[in-house]
Amino acid sequence: MYRLGVGFLGGLIVVVGLVLVPLPGPGWVIVFVGLAVLATEFTWAARLEQFARKQVSAWTKWVMAQPIYVRGLVAAGTAALVVGFFWIAFLIIGVPGWFPAEWIPGWTGLKSNG
């Protein structure tokens, strides 16, 4: 039962983290916390956590070694992904009611819930 509980809790934390990855905030940190929970009971999770940490470290080192314009393009691409995520989410669920409807340009196709 204990392993099942750890597996469920760790898996849930990883899934929540993965959902939050495209959003500003600690998405990857939450994924690593979930993997750490899973790694307390499952060796495959410990190996996956170590692999993921190495990949993130290698990516960070590569990005930081690039010229400023490449880092700017990476930042712009990340920002475009975040904006795209919110745009799709707001197309599906609508813009929150607290956001002034007159600020939403018509060309976006977004509708206010308010």
C-alpha positions, 0 to 999 in steps of 0.5 A: 500500500505504501509503494502504491501511495508513493507512486500515486502521489509522486505521479500526481506531482509530476503531472501537475509540474508538467502541466505547469511547465509552459507557464511562468513559475516553478513547473520544472521544480515541481516535476523534480520534486515529484521525481524525488518522491518517486525515487524514494521507492522506485529505482527507475525514477531515481535514474530518470531524475538523474538523467533529467538533471543532467539534461537541464544542466547541459541545456543551461550551460549551452544556452549561457555559452551562446551569444546574447542574440541566441539567448534573446531568441531562446527567451523570445521563443519561450515567451511565444510559447507561454503567450500561445499557451494562454491564448489557447487556454483562454480560447477554450475557457474564456478570459477571466471575468476580472479582466476588462473586456474592452482591453481584449482586441477583437482580432484575438477571437477571445471572449470574456467570461464576465 
